[in-house]
């Protein structure tokens, strides 16, 4: 496999929760950092995209974690742009521990957004070719999630520091909104084993969201994040008791 | 000066706000990471303190930032344990940019907390001597801040991921609570030049806080963070228009 990019990373105390295990939010933001490092190495980072008034936006994660690393652990984060078509770019991430064991895999979908019109733009060879993915017309559609029937909800107001360089709430922040409503007693005793997250609509400063969830079956939850009337993200999460 | 510990650090996109400048929260958490790295090098990190049922807690920051570093910048973070007495340990941090210019200085006060009783414990030679600070009886008391007369307030509910290994809200999270209520229009146009923050009482899971602030004069704000009836933190912040 070509164009695999890697970065060693030592888990910092601030990447972990109160039990000392890496949070999903931290895993996602370090993964995205690795893809940014690859972009920098290929002269395709924000300094290339900003003058084109473009930014990368993530529309989907499909992830599986077999073991959560702990503070002080030294990992290697890997990433590879796998394929792309007119609108979607697919990128994988995986984490390897010191024993050489893969402990997490993240499949992701990126799109290019015009920073003024907020519309998705077509991907060009010039932008994407250096990453070495395969150009193919295959579109990966995620699982269609059922509607929530009996959800409980928790409100979150967008904070200034939730925003990123694309002037909207950074995708990693959604993991806090998705998981926090399950509350400490549950979160201390359960780990996310698998998650499918789809981002439908960006969330902006001044908005409040409601994060709703319900149990589809034991240890499987369905989630929706909504602003007034709009579905912004949905997720299905498979939990494991610890 | 002896026992100065340093760590190179490259500013990641997630350390910055929507304008690409490092946030105070990120600056503080990376600074504390450097002190943890020094603790590890001296065999005095959490793996040494946890069996003693102790944790370091920060009670005070007195900081000055002359320039906020931006995404991609490579800095060196320095730290030095300067002095200590029966209850208080004083530690400085400073950040140097690639040109060798010091761009920020943080004076901090640490105490040792018993993780069960939540009481402050006396500092022992065995715990602190390896850091090489001077033992002296001098206690640095911060500025006494006036009461708020006409403050506006914003509520924040403690989230599960606000908690750290000491099972309470991590001190860096307070910077989000302190600054967010000033809102985007102000925050985009102003930088924290100097800040004095005192932590009076820990904030636990299940609590909500109110973050109050008022302008003492143009570009100087006073802040209080309170749970029901209790003052948990107060701050004075000097701003600079940008």
Interface residues (C-beta under 8 A of the other chain):
Chain A: X12 X13 X14 X16 X17 X18 X20 X23 X25 X29 X32 X33 X36 X40 X45 X46 X47 X71 X72 X159 X160 X161 X163 X164 X165 X167 X170 X172 X176 X179 X180 X182 X183 X184 X187 X205 X206
Chain B: X12 X13 X14 X16 X17 X18 X20 X23 X25 X29 X32 X33 X36 X40 X46 X47 X71 X72 X159 X160 X161 X163 X164 X165 X167 X170 X172 X176 X179 X180 X182 X183 X184 X187 X205 X206
